[in-house]
Amino acid sequence: MGQSTSVRWTSERPDTASAVEQASGVTSRVANTAVPSHGPGYVNYFAYGSNMSPQTLTGRRQVVPLESHAASLLGWTLSFRMLGLPYTEPGFATIERVVGAAGSGTGAAGCGGGGGPAAVPASAAPSSRWRSEVHGVLHKLKPADWATVMATEGVGSSDSGYKVVEVEVSRYDGTACRALTLEGKAASLHSPGRGPVAPSQRYLGLLRDGARHHRLDPEYITFLDSLQPYDGSGVAPAIGRAAAVAMAAPFALPLLPPVLLLRYLRKQQQDQQQAPAGSGGGGGSGGSDAAATTIGASALSAAKGATDLASKATAMSSGAPPASPAASAAADKAAAGPNSDSKFRGSSANGKDNGRSQAVPQELLQPPATMPAVMGKYINAVQSLTWLAHDILAAPVLGSGSSSSVKQ
């Protein structure tokens, strides 16, 4: 990584009072004392999926948290309804609001505005406690690293992919914190009629490893261990994988140039970072550097969509390109305090603005440059067509390419 960064991994256990409050859904104590979701030099990010694992967050995305704490979120449930690829990576993690759960409320959909997915009833969750409670890791990130997380997770301006929402979480030591997290947009979710979607063994393993690394609640770890992954072994799933890839590949080929461009720009940015400080200021290169930064961020988003479509398991393992100085400066400025030009205000997990939260600036809601909306719609259309073919043609013959063979 080239830097010596001190990371504080903490996993405080909840005291008795905190445990009782969480069990009863009491959140009034949290409302007026929560730590802000962002401030000078930091952004609080609540990770509940693969970014709980250092293998993904630090190893692949090259993001090193300033601090990491085990935390819980009330009023939401974990699901794997984010569209993937049949018979390979059926679904990825998202969180969904739960109707009637303590802390869920009926407030605004999130920081970024726009219609979100419909809230799910509590009975749709796998077990009683986890119908309205999600545990994860509260990462304290540099603003530039938060921009990297958004870019590598496909946050953008289209109506598909993830969007940023602000929630209130409770650390295991009882500290209440606001945090930014990711929620799947409705257009990128599996249809409820498809039934429960199981993650792949590879993907579920990242969640389990992350939960153990950060010493999450043992009951939550047991819950993750109880989830049955999609079983891709056997002849029928192999045929299904081949058919799905054969159908999706021709449509994904136009996205190959952005992937190659991404790799080239990553190498260029890494070389620039290794150059002596101040050596890049001359030669009138500012305009071309800005253009490269914009192209690189757009290519990054496009590459994320392409790898999700083909299979997140084969996503590039070398991580995301470092944030440019301009992007880092913009993110730092946005995190430092309220922005008078901001158009959006975050909403808490209970759907109420308690009057003490800071406005979440636009720079913290999406990366500096995003994939064009038309490309996002294109990727989403290809995913939807692939799953439609699965439902109509493949599943009746080969069996489901999205659900576990074990009934839970």
N, C-alpha and C positions, 0 to 999 in steps of 0.2 A: 504493500500500500504506500510505502514511502514516507509514512508519518508515524510517529509514536503517539498514540492517542490513549488517554486514560479512560476506560469504560467502567462504570460502576454498575455491576449486576446486583440487583436487590430483589428479594422475594419475601417481604415481610408477611407474616401470617396475620389474619384479622383478629382483633381482640374480640372478647365475648360480645360487647355492646355492638360492634360493627356487624358481627355475624347475625345478631338478632335483628338489627335494622334491615340488613339485606334480606333476611328471610321473610320479614313482614312487609317489605316494600316501602319502608319509611325513608323518604328522601328530603323532607323539609329541612333537615340540618344541613344538607349539602347545598341547597339552592343559593344561599347568599355568601358562601365562604369558598366556593370552588376556585382553584388556581386557574388563571386564564389559559386558553388554549394556545396562545402565542404571545411572544414578548420580544424584547431586544435579544437577538441572537439565538432564539429557540422556537420550536414548534412542537407541541405535544401530539403524538400520533399513536392512536390505539390500534394495534395489530391483533387480528384474531385468526388469520389464515397462515399462509406459508411464511409471511414476514415475521412471525414469532421465532422462526428458526434462524440462527446466525448463519447457517449454511446458505440460506437464500438472501437475507438482508445484507449481511456483510460480505459473504463469499461471492455471490453472483451480482448483487446490485452495488457492491462496494460502498455501502452506507454503514458508518460506525456511529451508533448512538452515543450521545453524551451521558445518558443514564437510561436504565431500563428497569421497570417495576411491574410486578404482577398486579393485575387490576381486574375489576368486574364491571359489567354494564347491564343495567336492569332495563326491562321493557323491550328487549330485542331477542331474537332467536337466531342461532346459526343454521344456515342451510348451504347446500351445494348446487344451487339452481343457476349459477352463471354458466352460460352456454360454453361447451367445449367441443369435442369431436367424438361421435359415436364409436363405441368399442375400444377407445384409446384413452381419452381424458374426458369422461362424460360431463363432469361439472366441476366448477371451482367455487371456493367459499365466498359467501356474502352474508350480510346480516339483514334481517327483516323485522319491521315493527310488529308487535303482537297486539292484537285487539284486546282491550280490556285488561291488559297487564299493568301492574303498578309501575309508574314511571314512563309508560309509552305515550299516553295522551293522544290528542288529535291535532297537534299543532302543525306548523309548516313542515314541508317535506325535507328541507335541508338548506345548507348554506347557498347552494348554487341555484335554487329555484327550479322550476319545471316540475312536471308530474313524476312522482316516484311510483314504485311498484305498490300494489295494494297490500295493506297489512294482512298478515296471516293470523288465523285464529289460534289460540293457545294449544288446542288439541292437535294441531298439525305438527308440533315439535315432538322429538323422539321420547322424552321422558318428562316427568312432572316438573322437576326443578328447572330443567333447561328449556322449558317452554317459553320462559321470559327472562333468561339470564345467560349472558355470554361472558366467558373469561378470556383474557388475552394479556398482551404485554403493552404497557404504556411506555413508548420510546420518546425520549427527549432528543430531538434532532436539530441540527443546524438547518436554517431555512433552505439553503442550497440542497441539502440532502433530502429534505421534504419534496423539493421540486423534482429530484431524481426519482423518488418513490412514485409520485404522481405520473411521471412520464413513463416509467417502466410498467406501471399498472394500467396504462391505457386511458387515463383520465383525459377527457377532451371536451370539445364543444358540441359534438353530435349528440343524438338522442340515444346512443348505445354506450356500452362499457360501464365503467364505474363513475360515480360522482362523489364529491367531497361533502360530508355532513359533519356538523359539530354535535358532540354528545357530552354527557357528564358521566364520568367513570369514578369508581372508588378504588384507590390503591388498597392493598392488603393491610397497610398500617393505619387505615381509616381516613387518609387524606383524600378529599374530594377534588377532582381536577376536570376541567373542560379539556376536550381533545378533539382533534380532527381524525376522521376515519373514512372508510370507503364503503359505499352502498351501491349495489348493482342497480342499474336503470332497468325499467320494465322491459324495454325492447331486447335486452340481453339476457333475460331470464327464461328458463325452461317453462313451458306451459304447465299449469297445475295438473292438467289432465294426464300428463306423462307419468305422474306418480313421483314418489321419493327418488331423488337422483343420488347415486353413490359416487364418491370420488374414487380416483384410481388409488392403488396401493402406494404408489410413489408419492402422490400428493398428500394423502392422508398421513403418510409417514412423516412428512415435514411438519404437520401440525402436532403430531404426537412428540416428535423430537423437540420442537420449540417449547411445548408445554412442560416437558421434563427439564429442559435446560433452565427455564426460568422458575421452576418449582411452583407451578400453578396448583390450585386446590386439588388435592388427591382425588376428590370425587369427580372433578371435571376431567382429570386425566383418565379415570376409570370410564367416564362417559365417552371420551374420544376413543379409548381402546375398545369399547363395545360397538362402535360403528363398524359396519361391514363394508369393505371396499368393493368396487366393481371387480368381478373375477374375469380377467381377459384371457384366461388360459383355455385351451381347446381349439378344435378345428373351426367351429362356427364363429367365435369371436375373431379369429384370424382372418376368415373370409370377410367378415363385416368390416374389419379395419382396412383391408385392402380395398374394398368397395368404397368406403368413406373417403379414403385418401385419393382414390382414382377420381371420385366425383369432385372433391374440393380442390385438388392440385391445379387443374387448368385455370380455375378462377383465381387461385393464389399466386400464380406465376407473375402477373403484372406487379405484384408487391415485392418481387425479388430485387429489383434495382434499388429501392430504398434500403433494403437490408444490407446490400453490399456497400451502399453509400455510408450507411451507419458505421460499418466496420472501418471503413477508410477514415471517416471523421473522428472516430474514437482514437485511432492510431495517431492522427494529427494532433488532437487535443492532448493526448498523453505526452507526445513529444514536446509540445509547447509548455506543458507544466514542468518538464524536466529542464527547460532552458533557464539560464540565469535570470533573476528578477530584473525587470526593466528593459530586457533586450528586445521586447516585442513592441515597443512604443513608436518606433520610427518607420519610415518607408511608406507612409500613407496607407497602411493596411487596415485601418479601422473599419472602412466600409466593407471590405471583403470579409473581415473577421465577423462582423455583424451578420452578413449574409450567410456565412458558413454556420454560424450559431443557429439561425432561423431554420436553415435547411436541415441541420443535424437534429434539431428537436422534432421537426415534422417527420423526418425519417425514422426517428426513434419510435414515435407513436404508431407510424405505419408498420414498422417491424413488429411491434407488440401485437397489433391486430393480426398480422400474418402468422406469427408463431402460435397465438391462441387458436387460430383456425386450423393450422396443420397439426398442432399438438403442443401444449405447453411443456410437455416432458422433454421436447427436443429444443427448447428455447436456448439461446446462446448462453453459455456458461461463464462467459468472461465478464459479465456485468454491464452496467450502463456507463455511457461516457460521462466524465466529470462535468459538473455544471460550469458554464462559461463564467468569466468574471462579471459580465453584464447581468447574466441571469442571477448570479449569487448576490450581487448588489441589490437588484430589484427585490429578491426574496427577503434579504436582510431588512430592507427598508419597510417592506410590507409587514414583517413580523414584529417590528419595533413598536408599533402602536397603531391606533385607529387612523385610517386613511380617509381624508375628507372626500375623495373621489370614489370611494367604494360604493357599489350598488347593492350589495347583499349584506344581510346580517344573519349570523348563525342562530340556529334554534337548538335548544337543549334537548336531551333525550325525552324529557317529559313534555316537550312541545311548547314550553313557555319561555318567554324572554323575561328574565327577572330584573332587567334594567341595569345589571352590573356587568354584563358581558360586553366585550369589545366587539366592534364590527369586524368581521373576517374579510380582509381585503381580497380583491379579485386575484391578486398574484398568488395567494395561498389556496385558491380554489381550482386552479388548473395550471399546467406548465406554461412557461413563457411563450411557447409556440406549439400549436396543436395540429393534429391531423385534420385536413379539410373535412367538413361535415359530409360531403358527398362520398368520400372514401370510407368514412365510418359507416354510412348507410350501405355501401357496397359490401363491406365485410360482414355486416349483420345480415344482409340479404343472403349471402352465400351460406352462412351458418344456418339460417332458417331453412333454406332449401335442402341442405344436407340432412337436417333433422327431420324434415318432412318426408324425404325419401326413406329415412330410417323407419319412421312410424308406419308408412304405407307399404313399403316393399320389403325392407330387411327384417324388421322385428317379427312379423308373423312367421317368417321362415327360419331365421337364425336365432331368434330370441332377443330380448331387450339388450340394447347396447348402452344402457344408462343406469340400470338398477342392480342392486345386489341380489344374488340368488337366495340369500338368507333373509327371511322375513323377520323384521324387528318389532 
